[in-house]
Amino acid sequence: MTTQLHPKLDNGINDYPEVKDFAGGTLQCLCDSNKVEVKIGAQTLHNHACGCSKCWKPEGATFSLVAVVPRENVEVISNEDKLAIVDETTAIQRHFCTECNAHMFGRIENKDHAFYGLDFVHTELSEDKGWSAPQFAAFVSSIIETGTPTSEMDGIRKKLNDLGLPTYDVLSPALMDVIAAKTAELNDTLQK
Ligand SMILES: N[C@@H](CCC(=O)N[C@@H](CSCO)C(=O)NCC(=O)O)C(=O)O
């Protein structure tokens, strides 16, 4: 069986006509009615395919597509009562719809975390066009943990690279630098 990366990646990155000065839009959960709606008041950053076991993926997908946006730009505007947190012990607390299971936003509450202040969102849940396009693939080797045979990894990395998405087994170098700089700041060893 051919592994599906993600419905928005399998046929090329055509669904992401990134628009300059795009100012955000609304995410909707997958319920037929009484949808949870989340207003995002800014363009997203660092959109990427993520192979980790915790990020929400649509049915049949091996990767999620996830981006970040400042938390002050994220507001639940409808049916907030349907939301719950997947696991309060994880660094990213993922707020999901308890009826359709879509993750509406992931929030970091630990102020010492390098990404504190940024919420994680899946812009495929929005009908608005102009969101930032995926730039890289992260946690690629992690897909083995959720059942992808190791024999498929070369092919999957090739597919991602052919789409223009460099593959990493953690995050991109730019984001890993942010994490390391935060650690250095906390250790008082950060040189500017
Ligand atoms: N192999 C593990 C990796 C999990 C992991 O570290 N995930 C990252 C990426 S999430 C968005 O890119 C992370 O920061 N996790 C913190 C959290 O999930 O709270 C696996 O696959 O589970």
The ligand as an SDF file (V2000), in Angstrom:
LIG
                    3D

 22 21  0  0  0  0  0  0  0  0999 V2000
    8.9370   10.8700   18.6450 N   0  0  0  0  0  0  0  0  0  0  0  0
    7.9930   11.6350   19.4180 C   0  0  0  0  0  0  0  0  0  0  0  0
    8.3000   13.1000   19.1520 C   0  0  0  0  0  0  0  0  0  0  0  0
    7.3330   13.9820   19.8480 C   0  0  0  0  0  0  0  0  0  0  0  0
    7.7410   15.4450   19.8340 C   0  0  0  0  0  0  0  0  0  0  0  0
    8.7920   15.7930   20.4400 O   0  0  0  0  0  0  0  0  0  0  0  0
    6.9270   16.3040   19.1880 N   0  0  0  0  0  0  0  0  0  0  0  0
    7.2530   17.7110   19.1400 C   0  0  0  0  0  0  0  0  0  0  0  0
    6.6340   18.2980   17.9140 C   0  0  0  0  0  0  0  0  0  0  0  0
    5.0720   18.9130   17.8620 S   0  0  0  0  0  0  0  0  0  0  0  0
    4.9840   19.9920   16.5060 C   0  0  0  0  0  0  0  0  0  0  0  0
    5.9750   19.9650   15.5910 O   0  0  0  0  0  0  0  0  0  0  0  0
    6.8760   18.4110   20.3870 C   0  0  0  0  0  0  0  0  0  0  0  0
    7.2780   19.5300   20.6110 O   0  0  0  0  0  0  0  0  0  0  0  0
    6.1140   17.7780   21.2380 N   0  0  0  0  0  0  0  0  0  0  0  0
    5.6690   18.3400   22.4970 C   0  0  0  0  0  0  0  0  0  0  0  0
    4.2430   17.9260   22.7330 C   0  0  0  0  0  0  0  0  0  0  0  0
    3.7040   17.1900   21.9230 O   0  0  0  0  0  0  0  0  0  0  0  0
    3.6290   18.3890   23.7050 O   0  0  0  0  0  0  0  0  0  0  0  0
    6.5690   11.2830   18.9900 C   0  0  0  0  0  0  0  0  0  0  0  0
    6.3600   10.9730   17.8300 O   0  0  0  0  0  0  0  0  0  0  0  0
    5.6720   11.3070   19.8430 O   0  0  0  0  0  0  0  0  0  0  0  0
  1  2  1  0
  2  3  1  0
  2 20  1  0
  3  4  1  0
  4  5  1  0
  5  6  2  0
  5  7  1  0
  7  8  1  0
  8  9  1  0
  8 13  1  0
  9 10  1  0
 10 11  1  0
 11 12  1  0
 13 14  2  0
 13 15  1  0
 15 16  1  0
 16 17  1  0
 17 18  2  0
 17 19  1  0
 20 21  2  0
 20 22  1  0
M  END
$$$$
